[in-house]
Amino acid sequence: MRFISEQRLDDGVLEREFTLGEIPGTLWTPASVSPAPLILMAHNNGLPKADARLVARARYTAAQGYAVATIDAAGCGDRPRSAADEQARAELRRAMQAGEPVDEILESFIGPMVEKAVPDWRATLDAVLALPEVGGPVGYSGGWTALGIRLAVLEPRIAAAGFFAGGFVPCAQREEARQVTIPLLFLLQWDDEGNPRQRALELFDSFGSKEKTLHANPGGHTGTPWFELEDGCRFLDRHLK
């Protein structure tokens, strides 16, 4: 892991850009806690790590006493994409705009992307936890629910997770959801045009966790109320501090 830039923000949080091999990432660490529990904060597949909504969530969470790490995994954000990836994205956009079924496209696109992303996230987890200012336990938070499910199944170091939406999750991860037993906070935008409500509810029901909480709010995909971020940090506090 090599840090390539850093700045101290107004709230005392230290923001550092890093590279880990070919993986670009950002780490936010609080001034108040060391070592700080770690949150892996994933964006929706395809969005860059500098997405404004993710950065705002990361900075707020770090100010509450957490180290927060995010990366552009293979094929995501600013990482190179194959011609097949670009064709699949274009076909997905066309089908969604036309109101056509997209299940087959999503299966062929999202599933392989999850498999490619998991090694990058696990390597990042190893590298960040090796820093003296970062400690366990570890949480996951983000809109890439399929990735979160896969990591929760594979990574015993992840002790709690917050998932956003979840209507479109590949069949493999929908099956794996039954193996997820850590505490969960599941956020659902009731009118999210990109995440079918009934599928999200069925996914929530599938999780094997004894402690799982569903928060549903009216509005579209980007309309999640800010207070859910505050509630999310309280959820993390209960399980990681």
C-alpha positions as CSV (number, residue, x, y, z in Angstrom):
1,M,0.0,0.0,0.0
2,R,1.4,3.4,-1.0
3,F,-0.1,6.7,0.0
4,I,0.0,9.2,-2.8
5,S,-1.8,12.2,-1.2
6,E,-3.2,13.4,2.1
7,Q,-5.2,16.3,3.5
8,R,-6.5,17.1,7.0
9,L,-10.2,18.1,6.7
10,D,-12.0,20.7,8.8
11,D,-13.5,18.0,11.1
12,G,-10.1,16.6,11.9
13,V,-10.5,13.6,9.6
14,L,-7.4,12.6,7.6
15,E,-8.1,11.8,4.0
16,R,-5.5,9.8,2.1
17,E,-5.5,8.5,-1.5
18,F,-3.6,5.3,-1.9
19,T,-2.7,2.6,-4.4
20,L,-2.4,-1.1,-3.7
21,G,-0.8,-2.6,-6.8
22,E,-3.3,-1.5,-9.6
23,I,-6.1,-0.8,-7.0
24,P,-6.8,2.9,-6.4
25,G,-8.4,3.8,-3.1
26,T,-9.2,6.3,-0.4
27,L,-8.8,6.0,3.4
28,W,-10.4,8.3,5.9
29,T,-9.2,8.1,9.5
30,P,-10.5,10.0,12.6
31,A,-8.3,12.2,14.8
32,S,-10.1,11.1,17.9
33,V,-9.7,7.3,17.9
34,S,-6.7,5.1,17.2
35,P,-6.8,2.3,16.4
36,A,-10.3,2.9,14.9
37,P,-12.7,0.2,13.8
38,L,-12.8,-0.2,10.0
39,I,-15.7,0.3,7.6
40,L,-15.4,-1.0,4.0
41,M,-17.6,1.5,2.1
42,A,-18.6,0.3,-1.4
43,H,-20.3,2.3,-4.0
44,N,-22.8,1.1,-6.6
45,N,-20.9,-1.0,-9.1
46,G,-19.6,1.3,-11.8
47,L,-19.5,4.6,-9.8
48,P,-16.0,6.0,-9.1
49,K,-14.7,6.1,-5.5
50,A,-14.9,9.9,-5.7
51,D,-18.7,9.8,-6.1
52,A,-20.0,12.8,-4.0
53,R,-22.6,10.7,-2.1
54,L,-20.0,8.1,-1.1
55,V,-17.5,10.7,0.0
56,A,-20.1,12.5,2.1
57,R,-21.0,9.3,3.8
58,A,-17.4,8.3,4.3
59,R,-16.4,11.7,5.9
60,Y,-19.4,11.7,8.2
61,T,-18.7,8.1,9.3
62,A,-15.0,8.8,9.9
63,A,-15.9,11.8,12.0
64,Q,-17.9,9.5,14.2
65,G,-14.7,7.5,15.1
66,Y,-14.3,5.0,12.2
67,A,-11.6,4.4,9.6
68,V,-13.3,4.2,6.3
69,A,-11.8,2.6,3.1
70,T,-13.1,2.5,-0.4
71,I,-11.6,1.4,-3.7
72,D,-12.3,1.2,-7.4
73,A,-12.4,-2.5,-7.9
74,A,-11.7,-4.2,-11.2
75,G,-14.0,-2.9,-13.9
76,C,-15.5,-0.2,-11.6
77,G,-15.1,3.5,-11.4
78,D,-12.0,4.7,-13.2
79,R,-10.5,1.3,-13.6
80,P,-10.1,0.0,-17.2
81,R,-13.2,-1.8,-18.6
82,S,-13.2,-4.5,-21.2
83,A,-15.1,-4.2,-24.5
84,A,-17.5,-6.9,-23.1
85,D,-18.1,-4.8,-20.0
86,E,-18.9,-1.7,-22.0
87,Q,-21.2,-3.6,-24.3
88,A,-23.1,-5.1,-21.3
89,R,-23.5,-1.7,-19.7
90,A,-24.8,-0.2,-22.9
91,E,-27.2,-3.1,-23.4
92,L,-28.4,-2.8,-19.8
93,R,-29.1,1.0,-20.1
94,R,-30.9,0.4,-23.4
95,A,-33.1,-2.4,-21.9
96,M,-34.0,-0.4,-18.8
97,Q,-34.9,2.7,-20.8
98,A,-37.1,0.6,-23.1
99,G,-38.7,-1.2,-20.1
100,E,-37.5,-4.6,-21.3
101,P,-36.6,-7.5,-18.9
102,V,-33.0,-7.1,-17.7
103,D,-32.5,-10.2,-15.5
104,E,-30.4,-12.1,-18.1
105,I,-28.2,-9.1,-18.7
106,L,-27.7,-8.5,-15.0
107,E,-26.8,-12.1,-14.4
108,S,-24.1,-12.1,-17.1
109,F,-22.8,-8.7,-16.1
110,I,-23.0,-8.2,-12.3
111,G,-22.1,-11.8,-11.3
112,P,-18.6,-11.8,-13.0
113,M,-18.0,-8.3,-11.7
114,V,-18.6,-9.4,-8.1
115,E,-16.2,-12.3,-8.6
116,K,-13.5,-10.0,-9.9
117,A,-14.1,-7.4,-7.2
118,V,-13.9,-9.7,-4.2
119,P,-10.1,-10.3,-4.3
120,D,-9.4,-6.6,-4.6
121,W,-11.5,-5.8,-1.5
122,R,-10.0,-8.6,0.5
123,A,-6.5,-7.4,-0.4
124,T,-7.5,-3.9,0.7
125,L,-8.9,-5.3,3.9
126,D,-5.5,-7.0,4.7
127,A,-3.5,-3.9,3.9
128,V,-5.6,-1.4,5.8
129,L,-5.8,-3.6,8.9
130,A,-2.0,-3.7,8.9
131,L,-1.9,0.0,9.6
132,P,-1.3,0.9,13.3
133,E,-4.1,3.5,13.3
134,V,-6.7,1.0,12.1
135,G,-8.1,-2.0,14.0
136,G,-11.1,-4.3,14.1
137,P,-13.8,-5.2,14.1
138,V,-14.8,-4.5,10.5
139,G,-18.1,-3.4,9.0
140,Y,-19.4,-3.2,5.5
141,S,-21.6,-0.4,4.2
142,G,-22.7,0.3,0.7
143,G,-25.0,0.2,-2.3
144,W,-23.3,-2.8,-3.9
145,T,-25.4,-5.4,-2.1
146,A,-24.2,-8.3,-4.2
147,L,-20.6,-7.6,-3.3
148,G,-21.5,-7.1,0.4
149,I,-23.3,-10.5,0.5
150,R,-20.3,-12.3,-1.0
151,L,-17.8,-10.6,1.3
152,A,-20.0,-11.3,4.4
153,V,-20.0,-15.0,3.4
154,L,-16.3,-15.2,2.8
155,E,-14.8,-12.8,5.4
156,P,-15.1,-13.8,9.0
157,R,-13.6,-10.4,9.9
158,I,-16.8,-8.6,8.8
159,A,-19.0,-8.3,11.9
160,A,-21.9,-6.2,10.7
161,A,-23.2,-4.8,7.5
162,G,-25.4,-2.0,6.1
163,F,-26.9,-2.7,2.6
164,F,-28.7,-0.2,0.4
165,A,-31.5,-1.4,-1.9
166,G,-30.9,-4.9,-3.3
167,G,-33.6,-5.4,-5.9
168,F,-31.2,-6.5,-8.6
169,V,-28.8,-9.1,-7.0
170,P,-27.6,-12.1,-9.0
171,C,-29.0,-15.5,-8.3
172,A,-25.8,-16.8,-6.7
173,Q,-25.8,-14.0,-4.1
174,R,-29.5,-14.3,-3.5
175,E,-28.8,-18.0,-2.5
176,E,-25.7,-16.9,-0.5
177,A,-27.9,-14.5,1.5
178,R,-29.1,-17.4,3.6
179,Q,-25.6,-17.9,4.8
180,V,-25.2,-14.3,6.0
181,T,-25.7,-14.4,9.8
182,I,-24.1,-11.1,10.9
183,P,-26.3,-8.2,12.1
184,L,-27.8,-6.3,9.2
185,L,-29.3,-2.9,8.5
186,F,-31.1,-2.9,5.2
187,L,-32.2,0.4,3.5
188,L,-34.9,0.4,0.9
189,Q,-36.2,3.4,-1.1
190,W,-39.9,2.5,-1.6
191,D,-40.1,4.1,-5.1
192,D,-36.7,3.2,-6.4
193,E,-37.2,2.6,-10.1
194,G,-33.9,0.7,-10.4
195,N,-34.5,-1.7,-7.6
196,P,-37.8,-3.7,-7.7
197,R,-39.4,-3.4,-4.3
198,Q,-40.7,-6.9,-4.0
199,R,-37.3,-8.4,-4.9
200,A,-35.7,-6.3,-2.2
201,L,-38.2,-7.5,0.3
202,E,-37.7,-11.1,-0.7
203,L,-33.9,-10.7,-0.3
204,F,-34.3,-9.2,3.1
205,D,-36.4,-12.2,4.1
206,S,-33.7,-14.5,2.8
207,F,-30.9,-13.3,5.1
208,G,-30.0,-15.8,7.8
209,S,-29.3,-13.1,10.4
210,K,-31.1,-13.3,13.7
211,E,-30.7,-9.5,14.0
212,K,-31.8,-7.7,10.8
213,T,-33.6,-4.4,10.4
214,L,-35.4,-3.0,7.4
215,H,-35.7,0.8,7.0
216,A,-38.0,1.9,4.1
217,N,-38.5,5.5,3.0
218,P,-40.6,7.0,0.2
219,G,-38.7,8.3,-2.8
220,G,-36.4,7.3,-5.6
221,H,-32.9,5.8,-5.7
222,T,-31.0,8.9,-4.6
223,G,-33.5,10.1,-2.1
224,T,-32.4,8.3,1.0
225,P,-32.9,10.7,4.0
226,W,-29.7,12.0,5.7
227,F,-31.0,10.7,9.1
228,E,-30.4,7.1,7.8
229,L,-26.7,7.9,7.8
230,E,-27.0,8.9,11.5
231,D,-29.0,5.7,12.2
232,G,-26.5,3.7,10.3
233,C,-23.7,4.9,12.5
234,R,-25.7,4.1,15.6
235,F,-26.1,0.6,14.2
236,L,-22.4,0.3,13.7
237,D,-21.7,1.6,17.2
238,R,-23.8,-1.2,18.7
239,H,-21.8,-3.9,16.9
240,L,-18.3,-2.5,16.3
241,K,-17.5,-0.4,19.4
